[in-house]
Amino acid sequence: MHSETIKKPIVQFTDNVNFYFDELIETLFWQDYFGFPDSAFQYVLDMKNYIETNIANLPKYPAPLYFSKYQTGMKYVVYQPNNRTAWYLFFLQEDNKYLICYITNNHFEGQFIR
């Protein structure tokens, strides 16, 4: 019996996105979204882990024209950790390789989504 191996997606983040995540941790703590730096760090880590684990199976949408100023030809997926916030992760894809190029949320640029 032939068994097909399912390849785990390869997810990478641009330097700009990694910088954004670092800044987000500080912002979440200093603006009192989380009472402890470790909680803010865990929030961002959970988002990254969710995307790395699930991106291949999540619904993908073509990026609206507005976001082409960051990179052309992107798609995006949605991560919604709670009822208040939806994160939009924009990426380029080649086979099972994903390069996350930009991230935003419904509080900042959500009006440009869908």
Backbone atoms as SQL, in Angstrom:
CREATE TABLE atoms (id INTEGER PRIMARY KEY, chain TEXT, resi INTEGER, resn TEXT, atom TEXT, x REAL, y REAL, z REAL);
INSERT INTO atoms VALUES
  (1, 'A', 1, 'MET', 'N', 0.830, -1.173, 0.000),
  (2, 'A', 1, 'MET', 'CA', 0.000, 0.000, 0.000),
  (3, 'A', 1, 'MET', 'C', 0.876, 1.239, 0.000),
  (4, 'A', 2, 'HIS', 'N', 0.587, 2.176, -0.880),
  (5, 'A', 2, 'HIS', 'CA', 1.369, 3.398, -1.027),
  (6, 'A', 2, 'HIS', 'C', 0.812, 4.468, -0.102),
  (7, 'A', 3, 'SER', 'N', 1.676, 5.029, 0.699),
  (8, 'A', 3, 'SER', 'CA', 1.258, 6.085, 1.617),
  (9, 'A', 3, 'SER', 'C', 1.910, 7.391, 1.188),
  (10, 'A', 4, 'GLU', 'N', 1.084, 8.413, 0.956),
  (11, 'A', 4, 'GLU', 'CA', 1.598, 9.709, 0.544),
  (12, 'A', 4, 'GLU', 'C', 1.989, 10.521, 1.776),
  (13, 'A', 5, 'THR', 'N', 3.194, 11.059, 1.753),
  (14, 'A', 5, 'THR', 'CA', 3.670, 11.873, 2.853),
  (15, 'A', 5, 'THR', 'C', 3.154, 13.302, 2.681),
  (16, 'A', 6, 'ILE', 'N', 2.535, 13.804, 3.714),
  (17, 'A', 6, 'ILE', 'CA', 2.045, 15.174, 3.690),
  (18, 'A', 6, 'ILE', 'C', 3.161, 16.074, 4.215),
  (19, 'A', 7, 'LYS', 'N', 3.548, 17.025, 3.382),
  (20, 'A', 7, 'LYS', 'CA', 4.614, 17.928, 3.774),
  (21, 'A', 7, 'LYS', 'C', 4.077, 19.033, 4.662),
  (22, 'A', 8, 'LYS', 'N', 4.803, 19.295, 5.719),
  (23, 'A', 8, 'LYS', 'CA', 4.464, 20.398, 6.605),
  (24, 'A', 8, 'LYS', 'C', 4.802, 21.698, 5.879),
  (25, 'A', 9, 'PRO', 'N', 3.932, 22.690, 5.964),
  (26, 'A', 9, 'PRO', 'CA', 4.237, 23.951, 5.290),
  (27, 'A', 9, 'PRO', 'C', 5.474, 24.612, 5.890),
  (28, 'A', 10, 'ILE', 'N', 6.211, 25.284, 5.041),
  (29, 'A', 10, 'ILE', 'CA', 7.377, 26.046, 5.473),
  (30, 'A', 10, 'ILE', 'C', 6.937, 27.509, 5.533),
  (31, 'A', 11, 'VAL', 'N', 6.973, 28.065, 6.720),
  (32, 'A', 11, 'VAL', 'CA', 6.520, 29.430, 6.928),
  (33, 'A', 11, 'VAL', 'C', 7.696, 30.272, 7.393),
  (34, 'A', 12, 'GLN', 'N', 7.925, 31.368, 6.673),
  (35, 'A', 12, 'GLN', 'CA', 8.961, 32.307, 7.065),
  (36, 'A', 12, 'GLN', 'C', 8.343, 33.692, 7.177),
  (37, 'A', 13, 'PHE', 'N', 8.957, 34.524, 7.986),
  (38, 'A', 13, 'PHE', 'CA', 8.505, 35.884, 8.197),
  (39, 'A', 13, 'PHE', 'C', 9.595, 36.834, 7.729),
  (40, 'A', 14, 'THR', 'N', 9.208, 37.893, 7.023),
  (41, 'A', 14, 'THR', 'CA', 10.201, 38.877, 6.605),
  (42, 'A', 14, 'THR', 'C', 10.764, 39.567, 7.852),
  (43, 'A', 15, 'ASP', 'N', 11.885, 40.242, 7.666),
  (44, 'A', 15, 'ASP', 'CA', 12.476, 40.989, 8.774),
  (45, 'A', 15, 'ASP', 'C', 11.498, 42.042, 9.294),
  (46, 'A', 16, 'ASN', 'N', 10.771, 42.691, 8.387),
  (47, 'A', 16, 'ASN', 'CA', 9.800, 43.710, 8.805),
  (48, 'A', 16, 'ASN', 'C', 8.700, 43.117, 9.681),
  (49, 'A', 17, 'VAL', 'N', 8.239, 41.932, 9.340),
  (50, 'A', 17, 'VAL', 'CA', 7.192, 41.285, 10.135),
  (51, 'A', 17, 'VAL', 'C', 7.746, 40.867, 11.493),
  (52, 'A', 18, 'ASN', 'N', 8.958, 40.324, 11.522),
  (53, 'A', 18, 'ASN', 'CA', 9.567, 39.966, 12.807),
  (54, 'A', 18, 'ASN', 'C', 9.749, 41.198, 13.685),
  (55, 'A', 19, 'PHE', 'N', 10.148, 42.313, 13.081),
  (56, 'A', 19, 'PHE', 'CA', 10.282, 43.567, 13.821),
  (57, 'A', 19, 'PHE', 'C', 8.912, 43.999, 14.360),
  (58, 'A', 20, 'TYR', 'N', 7.887, 43.874, 13.524),
  (59, 'A', 20, 'TYR', 'CA', 6.525, 44.222, 13.951),
  (60, 'A', 20, 'TYR', 'C', 6.121, 43.389, 15.161),
  (61, 'A', 21, 'PHE', 'N', 6.392, 42.094, 15.140),
  (62, 'A', 21, 'PHE', 'CA', 6.055, 41.230, 16.270),
  (63, 'A', 21, 'PHE', 'C', 6.769, 41.695, 17.541),
  (64, 'A', 22, 'ASP', 'N', 8.047, 42.049, 17.426),
  (65, 'A', 22, 'ASP', 'CA', 8.793, 42.534, 18.590),
  (66, 'A', 22, 'ASP', 'C', 8.161, 43.807, 19.151),
  (67, 'A', 23, 'GLU', 'N', 7.808, 44.724, 18.259),
  (68, 'A', 23, 'GLU', 'CA', 7.166, 45.967, 18.674),
  (69, 'A', 23, 'GLU', 'C', 5.780, 45.701, 19.272),
  (70, 'A', 24, 'LEU', 'N', 5.072, 44.748, 18.709),
  (71, 'A', 24, 'LEU', 'CA', 3.743, 44.413, 19.198),
  (72, 'A', 24, 'LEU', 'C', 3.793, 43.917, 20.638),
  (73, 'A', 25, 'ILE', 'N', 4.770, 43.120, 20.964),
  (74, 'A', 25, 'ILE', 'CA', 4.920, 42.628, 22.340),
  (75, 'A', 25, 'ILE', 'C', 5.041, 43.810, 23.297),
  (76, 'A', 26, 'GLU', 'N', 5.900, 44.756, 22.961),
  (77, 'A', 26, 'GLU', 'CA', 6.084, 45.933, 23.814),
  (78, 'A', 26, 'GLU', 'C', 4.809, 46.766, 23.893),
  (79, 'A', 27, 'THR', 'N', 4.163, 46.973, 22.747),
  (80, 'A', 27, 'THR', 'CA', 2.940, 47.773, 22.708),
  (81, 'A', 27, 'THR', 'C', 1.840, 47.137, 23.554),
  (82, 'A', 28, 'LEU', 'N', 1.650, 45.842, 23.412),
  (83, 'A', 28, 'LEU', 'CA', 0.601, 45.151, 24.163),
  (84, 'A', 28, 'LEU', 'C', 0.811, 45.276, 25.669),
  (85, 'A', 29, 'PHE', 'N', 2.069, 45.263, 26.090),
  (86, 'A', 29, 'PHE', 'CA', 2.361, 45.401, 27.514),
  (87, 'A', 29, 'PHE', 'C', 2.240, 46.856, 27.965),
  (88, 'A', 30, 'TRP', 'N', 2.911, 47.759, 27.286),
  (89, 'A', 30, 'TRP', 'CA', 2.958, 49.159, 27.733),
  (90, 'A', 30, 'TRP', 'C', 1.618, 49.873, 27.600),
  (91, 'A', 31, 'GLN', 'N', 0.746, 49.420, 26.721),
  (92, 'A', 31, 'GLN', 'CA', -0.584, 50.038, 26.614),
  (93, 'A', 31, 'GLN', 'C', -1.631, 49.249, 27.409),
  (94, 'A', 32, 'ASP', 'N', -1.158, 48.415, 28.304),
  (95, 'A', 32, 'ASP', 'CA', -1.995, 47.700, 29.271),
  (96, 'A', 32, 'ASP', 'C', -3.004, 46.721, 28.672),
  (97, 'A', 33, 'TYR', 'N', -2.683, 46.176, 27.491),
  (98, 'A', 33, 'TYR', 'CA', -3.514, 45.080, 26.991),
  (99, 'A', 33, 'TYR', 'C', -3.220, 43.811, 27.775),
  (100, 'A', 34, 'PHE', 'N', -1.972, 43.704, 28.257),
  (101, 'A', 34, 'PHE', 'CA', -1.557, 42.588, 29.095),
  (102, 'A', 34, 'PHE', 'C', -0.788, 43.149, 30.283),
  (103, 'A', 35, 'GLY', 'N', -0.979, 42.545, 31.438),
  (104, 'A', 35, 'GLY', 'CA', -0.345, 43.028, 32.652),
  (105, 'A', 35, 'GLY', 'C', 1.101, 42.615, 32.819),
  (106, 'A', 36, 'PHE', 'N', 1.538, 41.610, 32.048),
  (107, 'A', 36, 'PHE', 'CA', 2.897, 41.109, 32.185),
  (108, 'A', 36, 'PHE', 'C', 3.524, 40.961, 30.804),
  (109, 'A', 37, 'PRO', 'N', 4.807, 41.272, 30.673),
  (110, 'A', 37, 'PRO', 'CA', 5.483, 41.102, 29.377),
  (111, 'A', 37, 'PRO', 'C', 5.378, 39.670, 28.853),
  (112, 'A', 38, 'ASP', 'N', 5.449, 38.693, 29.760),
  (113, 'A', 38, 'ASP', 'CA', 5.367, 37.292, 29.331),
  (114, 'A', 38, 'ASP', 'C', 4.029, 36.980, 28.677),
  (115, 'A', 39, 'SER', 'N', 2.959, 37.606, 29.142),
  (116, 'A', 39, 'SER', 'CA', 1.634, 37.382, 28.548),
  (117, 'A', 39, 'SER', 'C', 1.557, 37.956, 27.139),
  (118, 'A', 40, 'ALA', 'N', 2.147, 39.136, 26.945),
  (119, 'A', 40, 'ALA', 'CA', 2.184, 39.746, 25.613),
  (120, 'A', 40, 'ALA', 'C', 3.032, 38.893, 24.674),
  (121, 'A', 41, 'PHE', 'N', 4.154, 38.404, 25.173),
  (122, 'A', 41, 'PHE', 'CA', 5.016, 37.529, 24.376),
  (123, 'A', 41, 'PHE', 'C', 4.256, 36.264, 23.964),
  (124, 'A', 42, 'GLN', 'N', 3.526, 35.677, 24.905),
  (125, 'A', 42, 'GLN', 'CA', 2.777, 34.443, 24.620),
  (126, 'A', 42, 'GLN', 'C', 1.688, 34.690, 23.586),
  (127, 'A', 43, 'TYR', 'N', 1.036, 35.840, 23.639),
  (128, 'A', 43, 'TYR', 'CA', 0.003, 36.203, 22.669),
  (129, 'A', 43, 'TYR', 'C', 0.576, 36.194, 21.253),
  (130, 'A', 44, 'VAL', 'N', 1.738, 36.823, 21.086),
  (131, 'A', 44, 'VAL', 'CA', 2.381, 36.869, 19.770),
  (132, 'A', 44, 'VAL', 'C', 2.880, 35.486, 19.373),
  (133, 'A', 45, 'LEU', 'N', 3.451, 34.755, 20.301),
  (134, 'A', 45, 'LEU', 'CA', 3.919, 33.396, 20.016),
  (135, 'A', 45, 'LEU', 'C', 2.762, 32.500, 19.580),
  (136, 'A', 46, 'ASP', 'N', 1.613, 32.632, 20.237),
  (137, 'A', 46, 'ASP', 'CA', 0.428, 31.844, 19.862),
  (138, 'A', 46, 'ASP', 'C', 0.003, 32.167, 18.430),
  (139, 'A', 47, 'MET', 'N', 0.050, 33.456, 18.065),
  (140, 'A', 47, 'MET', 'CA', -0.324, 33.843, 16.703),
  (141, 'A', 47, 'MET', 'C', 0.634, 33.216, 15.691),
  (142, 'A', 48, 'LYS', 'N', 1.921, 33.307, 15.952),
  (143, 'A', 48, 'LYS', 'CA', 2.905, 32.731, 15.028),
  (144, 'A', 48, 'LYS', 'C', 2.727, 31.219, 14.921),
  (145, 'A', 49, 'ASN', 'N', 2.546, 30.565, 16.055),
  (146, 'A', 49, 'ASN', 'CA', 2.365, 29.101, 16.046),
  (147, 'A', 49, 'ASN', 'C', 1.110, 28.695, 15.296),
  (148, 'A', 50, 'TYR', 'N', 0.036, 29.441, 15.491),
  (149, 'A', 50, 'TYR', 'CA', -1.222, 29.139, 14.803),
  (150, 'A', 50, 'TYR', 'C', -1.025, 29.228, 13.291),
  (151, 'A', 51, 'ILE', 'N', -0.388, 30.282, 12.835),
  (152, 'A', 51, 'ILE', 'CA', -0.165, 30.470, 11.404),
  (153, 'A', 51, 'ILE', 'C', 0.748, 29.378, 10.862),
  (154, 'A', 52, 'GLU', 'N', 1.839, 29.107, 11.558),
  (155, 'A', 52, 'GLU', 'CA', 2.775, 28.084, 11.088),
  (156, 'A', 52, 'GLU', 'C', 2.113, 26.707, 11.000),
  (157, 'A', 53, 'THR', 'N', 1.232, 26.416, 11.911),
  (158, 'A', 53, 'THR', 'CA', 0.573, 25.115, 11.960),
  (159, 'A', 53, 'THR', 'C', -0.592, 25.003, 10.989),
  (160, 'A', 54, 'ASN', 'N', -1.334, 26.099, 10.784),
  (161, 'A', 54, 'ASN', 'CA', -2.610, 26.021, 10.081),
  (162, 'A', 54, 'ASN', 'C', -2.683, 26.703, 8.729),
  (163, 'A', 55, 'ILE', 'N', -1.663, 27.434, 8.321),
  (164, 'A', 55, 'ILE', 'CA', -1.775, 28.255, 7.118),
  (165, 'A', 55, 'ILE', 'C', -2.177, 27.447, 5.881),
  (166, 'A', 56, 'ALA', 'N', -1.688, 26.235, 5.773),
  (167, 'A', 56, 'ALA', 'CA', -1.990, 25.423, 4.587),
  (168, 'A', 56, 'ALA', 'C', -3.488, 25.109, 4.484),
  (169, 'A', 57, 'ASN', 'N', -4.186, 25.066, 5.617),
  (170, 'A', 57, 'ASN', 'CA', -5.591, 24.676, 5.634),
  (171, 'A', 57, 'ASN', 'C', -6.562, 25.836, 5.809),
  (172, 'A', 58, 'LEU', 'N', -6.042, 27.022, 6.058),
  (173, 'A', 58, 'LEU', 'CA', -6.926, 28.176, 6.260),
  (174, 'A', 58, 'LEU', 'C', -7.441, 28.708, 4.928),
  (175, 'A', 59, 'PRO', 'N', -8.636, 29.292, 4.934),
  (176, 'A', 59, 'PRO', 'CA', -9.108, 29.953, 3.708),
  (177, 'A', 59, 'PRO', 'C', -8.165, 31.111, 3.353),
  (178, 'A', 60, 'LYS', 'N', -7.847, 31.202, 2.081),
  (179, 'A', 60, 'LYS', 'CA', -6.940, 32.242, 1.590),
  (180, 'A', 60, 'LYS', 'C', -7.709, 33.181, 0.681),
  (181, 'A', 61, 'TYR', 'N', -7.423, 34.471, 0.850),
  (182, 'A', 61, 'TYR', 'CA', -8.120, 35.495, 0.073),
  (183, 'A', 61, 'TYR', 'C', -7.097, 36.343, -0.663),
  (184, 'A', 62, 'PRO', 'N', -7.437, 36.811, -1.855),
  (185, 'A', 62, 'PRO', 'CA', -6.516, 37.715, -2.551),
  (186, 'A', 62, 'PRO', 'C', -6.439, 39.043, -1.790),
  (187, 'A', 63, 'ALA', 'N', -5.233, 39.566, -1.661),
  (188, 'A', 63, 'ALA', 'CA', -5.049, 40.827, -0.953),
  (189, 'A', 63, 'ALA', 'C', -5.709, 41.963, -1.731),
  (190, 'A', 64, 'PRO', 'N', -6.483, 42.807, -1.049),
  (191, 'A', 64, 'PRO', 'CA', -7.045, 43.975, -1.721),
  (192, 'A', 64, 'PRO', 'C', -5.938, 44.865, -2.286),
  (193, 'A', 65, 'LEU', 'N', -6.268, 45.589, -3.325),
  (194, 'A', 65, 'LEU', 'CA', -5.311, 46.444, -4.012),
  (195, 'A', 65, 'LEU', 'C', -4.572, 47.376, -3.061),
  (196, 'A', 66, 'TYR', 'N', -5.234, 47.861, -2.039),
  (197, 'A', 66, 'TYR', 'CA', -4.619, 48.761, -1.062),
  (198, 'A', 66, 'TYR', 'C', -3.292, 48.210, -0.538),
  (199, 'A', 67, 'PHE', 'N', -3.211, 46.895, -0.339),
  (200, 'A', 67, 'PHE', 'CA', -2.039, 46.283, 0.278),
  (201, 'A', 67, 'PHE', 'C', -0.904, 46.018, -0.702),
  (202, 'A', 68, 'SER', 'N', -1.108, 46.280, -1.978),
  (203, 'A', 68, 'SER', 'CA', -0.037, 46.071, -2.959),
  (204, 'A', 68, 'SER', 'C', 1.116, 47.033, -2.741),
  (205, 'A', 69, 'LYS', 'N', 0.918, 48.087, -1.960),
  (206, 'A', 69, 'LYS', 'CA', 2.018, 49.006, -1.645),
  (207, 'A', 69, 'LYS', 'C', 3.065, 48.324, -0.757),
  (208, 'A', 70, 'TYR', 'N', 2.693, 47.226, -0.112),
  (209, 'A', 70, 'TYR', 'CA', 3.632, 46.477, 0.713),
  (210, 'A', 70, 'TYR', 'C', 4.318, 45.362, -0.079),
  (211, 'A', 71, 'GLN', 'N', 3.574, 44.764, -0.991),
  (212, 'A', 71, 'GLN', 'CA', 4.090, 43.681, -1.832),
  (213, 'A', 71, 'GLN', 'C', 2.975, 43.312, -2.799),
  (214, 'A', 72, 'THR', 'N', 3.320, 43.087, -4.045),
  (215, 'A', 72, 'THR', 'CA', 2.287, 42.707, -5.012),
  (216, 'A', 72, 'THR', 'C', 2.097, 41.195, -5.024),
  (217, 'A', 73, 'GLY', 'N', 0.898, 40.777, -5.399),
  (218, 'A', 73, 'GLY', 'CA', 0.599, 39.365, -5.573),
  (219, 'A', 73, 'GLY', 'C', 0.351, 38.591, -4.296),
  (220, 'A', 74, 'MET', 'N', 0.074, 39.287, -3.223),
  (221, 'A', 74, 'MET', 'CA', -0.126, 38.595, -1.953),
  (222, 'A', 74, 'MET', 'C', -1.547, 38.043, -1.817),
  (223, 'A', 75, 'LYS', 'N', -1.656, 37.104, -0.915),
  (224, 'A', 75, 'LYS', 'CA', -2.922, 36.592, -0.411),
  (225, 'A', 75, 'LYS', 'C', -2.891, 36.855, 1.095),
  (226, 'A', 76, 'TYR', 'N', -4.019, 36.615, 1.755),
  (227, 'A', 76, 'TYR', 'CA', -4.001, 36.744, 3.206),
  (228, 'A', 76, 'TYR', 'C', -4.879, 35.695, 3.863),
  (229, 'A', 77, 'VAL', 'N', -4.582, 35.454, 5.137),
  (230, 'A', 77, 'VAL', 'CA', -5.376, 34.590, 6.001),
  (231, 'A', 77, 'VAL', 'C', -5.737, 35.402, 7.243),
  (232, 'A', 78, 'VAL', 'N', -6.736, 34.912, 7.949),
  (233, 'A', 78, 'VAL', 'CA', -7.218, 35.617, 9.131),
  (234, 'A', 78, 'VAL', 'C', -6.951, 34.771, 10.367),
  (235, 'A', 79, 'TYR', 'N', -6.448, 35.430, 11.401),
  (236, 'A', 79, 'TYR', 'CA', -6.294, 34.823, 12.724),
  (237, 'A', 79, 'TYR', 'C', -7.115, 35.661, 13.692),
  (238, 'A', 80, 'GLN', 'N', -8.101, 35.043, 14.347),
  (239, 'A', 80, 'GLN', 'CA', -8.972, 35.777, 15.258),
  (240, 'A', 80, 'GLN', 'C', -8.918, 35.139, 16.639),
  (241, 'A', 81, 'PRO', 'N', -8.040, 35.662, 17.498),
  (242, 'A', 81, 'PRO', 'CA', -7.875, 35.061, 18.819),
  (243, 'A', 81, 'PRO', 'C', -8.998, 35.370, 19.811),
  (244, 'A', 82, 'ASN', 'N', -9.809, 36.397, 19.504),
  (245, 'A', 82, 'ASN', 'CA', -10.914, 36.758, 20.390),
  (246, 'A', 82, 'ASN', 'C', -11.971, 37.503, 19.573),
  (247, 'A', 83, 'ASN', 'N', -13.041, 37.911, 20.215),
  (248, 'A', 83, 'ASN', 'CA', -14.143, 38.574, 19.510),
  (249, 'A', 83, 'ASN', 'C', -13.839, 40.013, 19.108),
  (250, 'A', 84, 'ARG', 'N', -12.800, 40.601, 19.674),
  (251, 'A', 84, 'ARG', 'CA', -12.485, 42.002, 19.414),
  (252, 'A', 84, 'ARG', 'C', -11.460, 42.211, 18.313),
  (253, 'A', 85, 'THR', 'N', -10.568, 41.264, 18.125),
  (254, 'A', 85, 'THR', 'CA', -9.441, 41.489, 17.231),
  (255, 'A', 85, 'THR', 'C', -9.312, 40.381, 16.196),
  (256, 'A', 86, 'ALA', 'N', -9.157, 40.788, 14.951),
  (257, 'A', 86, 'ALA', 'CA', -8.829, 39.869, 13.856),
  (258, 'A', 86, 'ALA', 'C', -7.498, 40.348, 13.263),
  (259, 'A', 87, 'TRP', 'N', -6.587, 39.435, 13.119),
  (260, 'A', 87, 'TRP', 'CA', -5.292, 39.728, 12.509),
  (261, 'A', 87, 'TRP', 'C', -5.307, 39.231, 11.078),
  (262, 'A', 88, 'TYR', 'N', -4.748, 40.026, 10.177),
  (263, 'A', 88, 'TYR', 'CA', -4.650, 39.679, 8.767),
  (264, 'A', 88, 'TYR', 'C', -3.181, 39.514, 8.431),
  (265, 'A', 89, 'LEU', 'N', -2.813, 38.313, 8.019),
  (266, 'A', 89, 'LEU', 'CA', -1.430, 38.009, 7.671),
  (267, 'A', 89, 'LEU', 'C', -1.333, 37.828, 6.170),
  (268, 'A', 90, 'PHE', 'N', -0.559, 38.699, 5.547),
  (269, 'A', 90, 'PHE', 'CA', -0.407, 38.737, 4.095),
  (270, 'A', 90, 'PHE', 'C', 0.863, 37.997, 3.710),
  (271, 'A', 91, 'PHE', 'N', 0.771, 37.217, 2.642),
  (272, 'A', 91, 'PHE', 'CA', 1.894, 36.340, 2.306),
  (273, 'A', 91, 'PHE', 'C', 2.000, 36.111, 0.805),
  (274, 'A', 92, 'LEU', 'N', 3.174, 35.639, 0.438),
  (275, 'A', 92, 'LEU', 'CA', 3.423, 35.091, -0.891),
  (276, 'A', 92, 'LEU', 'C', 3.547, 33.589, -0.711),
  (277, 'A', 93, 'GLN', 'N', 3.070, 32.839, -1.693),
  (278, 'A', 93, 'GLN', 'CA', 3.101, 31.383, -1.588),
  (279, 'A', 93, 'GLN', 'C', 3.698, 30.772, -2.839),
  (280, 'A', 94, 'GLU', 'N', 4.547, 29.793, -2.620),
  (281, 'A', 94, 'GLU', 'CA', 5.055, 28.958, -3.700),
  (282, 'A', 94, 'GLU', 'C', 5.032, 27.524, -3.195),
  (283, 'A', 95, 'ASP', 'N', 4.162, 26.711, -3.776),
  (284, 'A', 95, 'ASP', 'CA', 3.937, 25.339, -3.315),
  (285, 'A', 95, 'ASP', 'C', 3.574, 25.366, -1.824),
  (286, 'A', 96, 'ASN', 'N', 4.359, 24.658, -0.996),
  (287, 'A', 96, 'ASN', 'CA', 4.049, 24.633, 0.436),
  (288, 'A', 96, 'ASN', 'C', 4.931, 25.607, 1.225),
  (289, 'A', 97, 'LYS', 'N', 5.481, 26.598, 0.537),
  (290, 'A', 97, 'LYS', 'CA', 6.314, 27.616, 1.188),
  (291, 'A', 97, 'LYS', 'C', 5.540, 28.925, 1.246),
  (292, 'A', 98, 'TYR', 'N', 5.541, 29.525, 2.437),
  (293, 'A', 98, 'TYR', 'CA', 4.818, 30.759, 2.670),
  (294, 'A', 98, 'TYR', 'C', 5.777, 31.799, 3.242),
  (295, 'A', 99, 'LEU', 'N', 5.753, 32.979, 2.663),
  (296, 'A', 99, 'LEU', 'CA', 6.543, 34.084, 3.184),
  (297, 'A', 99, 'LEU', 'C', 5.559, 35.151, 3.667),
  (298, 'A', 100, 'ILE', 'N', 5.500, 35.323, 4.975),
  (299, 'A', 100, 'ILE', 'CA', 4.613, 36.332, 5.556),
  (300, 'A', 100, 'ILE', 'C', 5.290, 37.688, 5.373),
  (301, 'A', 101, 'CYS', 'N', 4.623, 38.564, 4.613),
  (302, 'A', 101, 'CYS', 'CA', 5.217, 39.846, 4.209),
  (303, 'A', 101, 'CYS', 'C', 4.670, 41.041, 4.981),
  (304, 'A', 102, 'TYR', 'N', 3.462, 40.900, 5.502),
  (305, 'A', 102, 'TYR', 'CA', 2.838, 42.044, 6.166),
  (306, 'A', 102, 'TYR', 'C', 1.761, 41.543, 7.118),
  (307, 'A', 103, 'ILE', 'N', 1.547, 42.299, 8.193),
  (308, 'A', 103, 'ILE', 'CA', 0.510, 41.941, 9.155),
  (309, 'A', 103, 'ILE', 'C', -0.191, 43.219, 9.612),
  (310, 'A', 104, 'THR', 'N', -1.485, 43.118, 9.777),
  (311, 'A', 104, 'THR', 'CA', -2.268, 44.228, 10.311),
  (312, 'A', 104, 'THR', 'C', -3.469, 43.641, 11.023),
  (313, 'A', 105, 'ASN', 'N', -4.309, 44.523, 11.591),
  (314, 'A', 105, 'ASN', 'CA', -5.507, 44.014, 12.255),
  (315, 'A', 105, 'ASN', 'C', -6.713, 44.888, 11.962),
  (316, 'A', 106, 'ASN', 'N', -7.861, 44.439, 12.428),
  (317, 'A', 106, 'ASN', 'CA', -9.111, 45.149, 12.150),
  (318, 'A', 106, 'ASN', 'C', -9.165, 46.532, 12.796),
  (319, 'A', 107, 'HIS', 'N', -8.328, 46.799, 13.787),
  (320, 'A', 107, 'HIS', 'CA', -8.322, 48.103, 14.441),
  (321, 'A', 107, 'HIS', 'C', -7.521, 49.129, 13.651),
  (322, 'A', 108, 'PHE', 'N', -6.618, 48.679, 12.801),
  (323, 'A', 108, 'PHE', 'CA', -5.729, 49.594, 12.096),
  (324, 'A', 108, 'PHE', 'C', -6.114, 49.757, 10.626),
  (325, 'A', 109, 'GLU', 'N', -6.096, 48.668, 9.881),
  (326, 'A', 109, 'GLU', 'CA', -6.401, 48.736, 8.450),
  (327, 'A', 109, 'GLU', 'C', -7.551, 47.823, 8.059),
  (328, 'A', 110, 'GLY', 'N', -8.350, 47.446, 9.022),
  (329, 'A', 110, 'GLY', 'CA', -9.457, 46.535, 8.768),
  (330, 'A', 110, 'GLY', 'C', -10.464, 47.044, 7.749),
  (331, 'A', 111, 'GLN', 'N', -10.590, 48.363, 7.625),
  (332, 'A', 111, 'GLN', 'CA', -11.553, 48.919, 6.679),
  (333, 'A', 111, 'GLN', 'C', -11.170, 48.615, 5.229),
  (334, 'A', 112, 'PHE', 'N', -9.938, 48.204, 4.981),
  (335, 'A', 112, 'PHE', 'CA', -9.496, 47.898, 3.619),
  (336, 'A', 112, 'PHE', 'C', -9.639, 46.422, 3.261),
  (337, 'A', 113, 'ILE', 'N', -10.110, 45.623, 4.221),
  (338, 'A', 113, 'ILE', 'CA', -10.269, 44.177, 4.019),
  (339, 'A', 113, 'ILE', 'C', -11.689, 43.897, 3.563),
  (340, 'A', 114, 'ARG', 'N', -11.810, 43.023, 2.543),
  (341, 'A', 114, 'ARG', 'CA', -13.079, 42.542, 1.978),
  (342, 'A', 114, 'ARG', 'C', -14.009, 43.651, 1.682);
